[in-house]
Amino acid sequence: MTPAIYILNNIDQQILSLENYKLSKGQCEGLKKAFTYDTGIANRILIDNCGVTDEMLSILFQGAANLKKVKTLNLCKTEIGLEAAQSLKLLF
């Protein structure tokens, strides 16, 4: 398992690209915390085939709500359940 800090290496030009990157709940919680400390780190997020659960996606959305300007959120092969949908509202 890759620590959350290394996931931040997937940020290029303020785009966090997580394509085919299997995430754990701990990594999602780490990203949430990282987004709290550096609110300008990313403005676009791509989550594609990461194997996230509804709970994990909710954690990511809660963290992304701390970012200053999320312009784009791309979700591919990712299912949004009730918990994640409620957290998604925090982005708007």
N, C-alpha and C positions, 0 to 999 in steps of 0.2 A: 504494500500500500504506500502511495506517495503522500508525504505530509502536505498540508494545505499550502504551506509557503512555496513549494515548488510549482503548485498549480498557477501561482501568480506569474510564472515564467511564460504562461500561455497568453499573456496580455501583450498585444502589439498594437500600437497606435490607438490605444484606449479601447481595444476590442478584446474581450475575454472569449476565446474560442475553445470550447470543450466539445470537440467532435470525437466520438468513439472513445471517450475518456471515462472509464468506469470510476464513479465517485462513491465514497462511503459517507455515512452520516457524519462522522467526525470531520471529514474534509469539508462537507457542506457547512458545518458549524465553524470551522476555521475560516472559510471564505466570508461567512457572515461577519465574523469578528474583524477580518482584514478590511472589509468594506466600511466598518465603523471608524477605523483609524485613518484610512486614506480615502476620503469621499470623492476624490477626483480621479481615482485610479482607472476607471473604465466607464464608458458611456454606451457601449454596445455589448450585448451578451448573447452568445450562441451556445445553446445546449442541444446536442444532437446525439442520440443513442448513448446516453450516459448511465443507463440503468438506475435512474433515481426513482425513489418511491414518492408518493404524495407528500409524506412528511418531510423528506429531504428537499423536495422542490419548494415546499413552504419555507423551510429554513433559508434557502437561497434567495427567495423573493423578499423575505424579511431583511436580509442583508443588503440586497440590491436597493431596497427602499432608502438606505442611508446614503447611496451614491447621489452626487449633486444633480447630474443630468443623464438619466438613462434615455437614450434616443430610440434604441432598437432592442427588442427582446425576441430572438428567434428560437423557437422550440420545434425541433424535428424529432420524430419518433419518441415523443415524450407526452405522457398522458397527464392531464391536470385534473386532480380530484377536488373535492370540496375544501379540504384544508389548504391546499395550494391556491385555489381560486380566491379564498378569503384573504390570503397573504398577498396575492397579486394586486388586490385593490390598493394596497399600501404604496404601490408605485405611481399611482395617479392622483 
